[in-house]
Amino acid sequence: MKKAILYLLCALFFTGCVSQQKHAALKKQHEQTLNEKTGVEEVLTKIALANDSLKKQNNFLDSMYRAEHEKNLALNNKNYSPSPSAKSKAASMPKNIEYEKKSLYVYNLPNYVFWPKSSKATTFLIGIIGDSPMNAALAIRVYGKKINELPALVEPYNPAPGKIYHMIFVADSKQQDFYKLKKELKDQPVLLIVEDRYLEKVGAHISFYVDGDKVKFIVNKKYIEKSGMNVSEQLIKFSNEN
């Protein structure tokens, strides 16, 4: 009987030791989990703060870029007096009609602008930067047609190795991207078309503007030729008369 009691006491003692060890192990594991959780939370907090800081910095840089853009336009046009053809009346044209006319002009530009014959392009590719009614109007205009004996295609501008754009249309909402685009292309034979006539002074090739109920454009022969293309005098004459 005494032996049974002794065995029982030993078993209880041993079980108690094991339980204490398990408790200590669980406690240690719990503390480790808490530490890991705290570490993760600290990392996430730092990431959130960094993202917020980066967002604020991007907003600041964007505002600075816009201010510099406006400053450059002001400086470039300080002593610039627009020709009679560049002075426009208030627009009085529905947007759908405006972009129907602009798409027709863009579609016909290759009849008067000449690209280097060494191009290995298999598609006459027209890129569009920004959301604009021009996307649909021009895509419908060129669908199933050829330009300069190449199948014509309109797509959102997305440069990639081996992709050759012939023309890029910069929508009115993305005119601030023109300087970056011009720098990226580095005088490549790509016709740059904008909706801001003042960008003519800083390198735009074709600048559309609305004059009352008419769509007009300015041809920048100097920069077109600087980019390795040629332009017909007939187009220049037409732009001055339209």
Residue pairs with C-beta under 8 A, 6 or more apart in sequence:
65 176
66 176
69 176
69 179
72 179
72 202
73 198
73 199
73 202
76 198
76 201
76 202
77 198
77 201
80 201
82 197
85 216
85 218
85 239
85 240
85 242
86 197
86 209
86 218
88 209
88 210
88 211
88 212
88 216
89 211
89 212
90 212
91 98
91 210
91 211
91 212
92 212
92 213
93 210
93 212
93 213
93 214
93 215
95 133
96 133
96 137
98 133
98 210
98 215
99 132
99 133
99 134
99 137
100 137
101 215
102 134
102 137
102 208
102 215
103 134
103 137
103 138
103 140
103 141
104 141
105 208
105 215
105 217
106 126
106 134
106 138
106 141
106 167
106 169
106 193
107 138
107 141
107 142
107 147
109 167
109 191
109 193
109 206
109 235
110 124
110 147
110 148
110 166
110 167
111 232
112 231
112 232
112 234
112 235
113 191
113 224
113 229
113 230
113 231
113 232
113 235
114 229
114 230
114 231
114 232
115 148
115 166
115 189
115 228
115 229
116 189
116 228
116 229
119 164
119 189
120 164
121 150
121 164
121 166
122 150
122 151
123 150
123 151
123 152
123 153
123 164
124 146
124 147
124 148
124 150
124 151
124 152
124 153
124 166
125 153
125 155
125 163
125 164
125 165
125 166
125 167
126 138
126 142
126 152
126 153
126 154
126 155
126 165
126 166
126 167
126 168
126 169
127 155
127 156
127 157
127 158
127 159
127 165
127 167
127 168
127 169
128 134
128 135
128 138
128 154
128 155
128 156
128 157
128 168
128 169
128 171
129 156
129 157
129 168
129 169
129 170
129 171
129 174
129 177
129 181
130 170
130 171
130 172
130 173
130 174
130 177
131 171
131 173
132 169
132 171
132 172
132 173
134 169
134 171
135 154
135 156
138 154
138 169
139 154
142 152
142 153
142 154
145 152
146 152
147 166
148 166
157 165
157 168
159 165
159 184
165 190
166 189
166 190
166 191
167 190
167 191
167 192
167 193
168 181
168 190
168 191
168 192
168 193
169 193
169 194
170 177
170 178
170 181
170 192
170 193
170 194
170 195
171 195
172 195
172 196
175 194
175 195
175 196
175 199
178 192
178 194
178 196
178 199
178 202
178 203
178 204
179 202
181 192
182 192
182 202
182 203
185 192
185 227
187 226
187 227
187 228
188 227
188 228
189 227
189 228
189 229
190 227
191 205
191 206
191 224
191 227
191 229
192 203
192 204
192 205
192 206
192 227
193 204
193 205
193 206
193 207
193 208
194 204
194 206
194 207
194 208
195 207
195 208
195 209
196 204
196 207
196 209
197 207
197 208
197 209
197 218
198 207
199 207
200 207
200 218
200 220
203 220
203 223
204 220
204 223
205 219
205 220
205 223
205 224
205 227
206 217
206 218
206 219
206 220
207 217
207 218
207 220
208 215
208 216
208 217
209 215
209 216
209 217
209 218
210 216
214 242
216 239
216 242
217 239
217 242
218 239
219 231
219 235
219 236
219 239
221 231
221 236
224 230
224 231
225 231
